[in-house]
Amino acid sequence: MIKRLIILVAVFVMMVSLPGCSSEGKKSESPSSSTVSEPKTTSAPHKDMTFEISDRTVRTLGRTLKVGEGNRTFYDWTCSGFEFTFTGTAVRAELGTLAAYAMQEKNRPHVVVYVDENVVPSADFLITQETGEYILAENLTDGTHTMRVLKASANVYSGPFYAKSVTVTGSNPSIVPTEPRARRIEFIGDSITCGYGTKASAPSGNYLSSEEDGSIAYAYLTAQALQADANIISVSGNGVYCDLNGRQMRLMPEYYQYTDLRLENDLGIQKKTPWDFNSFHADVVVVHLGTNDSNAVNNVSKPIGDSYPDYQTRISGFKKAYVDFLAVIRKNNPKAKIVCILGGMPCNLYSEMQKAVMEYKEKNGDSDVYAYEFVTSMYSVTDGIRAGHPSAQVHRMMQQELTEQIRKITGW
């Protein structure tokens, strides 16, 4: 009986251990679940493609002069440069300057590069040789971006730069010019408009192009805030009646008429290139002149030109020069709002500038000319002075004021 029970248990164990025949068992053994893996994704290999700088590949910003070998385009004015849309992950460019400027360590062209809407440059460097390759951006997402390459330093105190080509890295590199903005603002000014000292670390100091950045100064920032293209014509130490030291040659009314008077003088070109005012129809013209005039006008111990006129003669000369310059600006910008401003640095000529504006308006029946004095100055904040000029923080405050004024005037 016991032996028979043992045999029955053994048979039962053998039956349980046999492979099952259910549909679930077949599924677990099927090739579809045991041999197929997740698909692997692969990205296209990256490659470089070089594009020559031309109107077909980039949009020019600001006043530029074509001259010399290959009719090369020189970017010399504050925040002049070029802009384009590209597809890729990195950009480098072949840039250069003239040998005479490359050798001047303190006056080399200062260049900044912005990608998309970033306010921090993707590149910030000095051009140190006649021709060289510079990295403009890298490690970007492989997609479509907008790049703006600007001269940060100003005309006269630093050299110009030129661009020969741009190389884009990506899976399918491409480049096209951007479209012009609907709004246009022209700025006419001096070292404040240039952004003199905006990157300096001390309240005083001599000029260094590496410390000058017009892209963080009030003029360029105002244009950006208002989504406008900007032409910036600014010369340090300059004025409308006289310069910082009372000299009356190569003043802003003369610079204004030409594409790049400084560069053509430096190159020994006798026949100067007039600026084509039809190439940039400004909606607004902002004039920030008088700070340097003030230094000489208010100091009768300084000569004006070759003489020492009395104070009233100096004041009359300033007002006449200002009225005459407004007439030139209006002639070349018949539909623009003209906004005359002063401030940011000490200047005792605002009331006289204001009188000049009123005189011009009454004489010409022109109601689209305005005067405004900044509330903000380089004494408004702690550490507001850099290299004897407004700091970057002060410029941001000035931009907010000016943007508000232009919005009121234009309805933008």
URURGI-V239160 format. One record per run of one state. SS is the DSSP state (alpha for helix, beta for strand, coil for the rest). FROM is the first residue (numbers start at 1). TO is the last residue. If there is no record, write none. Layout:
{{SS | FROM | TO} {SS | FROM | TO}}
//
This chain:
{{coil | 1 | 1} {alpha | 2 | 17} {coil | 18 | 22} {alpha | 23 | 29} {coil | 30 | 30} {alpha | 31 | 34} {coil | 35 | 46} {beta | 47 | 52} {coil | 53 | 58} {beta | 59 | 61} {coil | 62 | 63} {beta | 64 | 67} {coil | 68 | 68} {alpha | 69 | 71} {beta | 72 | 75} {coil | 76 | 80} {beta | 81 | 88} {coil | 89 | 89} {beta | 90 | 96} {coil | 97 | 98} {alpha | 99 | 102} {coil | 103 | 109} {beta | 110 | 115} {coil | 116 | 122} {beta | 123 | 126} {coil | 127 | 131} {beta | 132 | 137} {coil | 138 | 142} {beta | 143 | 151} {coil | 152 | 154} {beta | 155 | 155} {coil | 156 | 160} {beta | 161 | 170} {coil | 171 | 173} {beta | 174 | 177} {coil | 178 | 182} {beta | 183 | 189} {coil | 190 | 190} {alpha | 191 | 194} {coil | 195 | 208} {alpha | 209 | 211} {coil | 212 | 213} {alpha | 214 | 216} {coil | 217 | 217} {alpha | 218 | 225} {coil | 226 | 227} {beta | 228 | 235} {coil | 236 | 251} {alpha | 252 | 255} {coil | 256 | 257} {beta | 258 | 258} {coil | 259 | 260} {alpha | 261 | 266} {coil | 267 | 273} {beta | 274 | 274} {coil | 275 | 276} {alpha | 277 | 279} {coil | 280 | 283} {beta | 284 | 288} {coil | 289 | 290} {alpha | 291 | 297} {coil | 298 | 303} {beta | 304 | 304} {coil | 305 | 306} {beta | 307 | 307} {coil | 308 | 310} {alpha | 311 | 332} {coil | 333 | 336} {beta | 337 | 344} {coil | 345 | 349} {alpha | 350 | 364} {coil | 365 | 368} {beta | 369 | 377} {coil | 378 | 384} {beta | 385 | 386} {coil | 387 | 388} {beta | 389 | 390} {coil | 391 | 391} {alpha | 392 | 410} {coil | 411 | 412}}
//
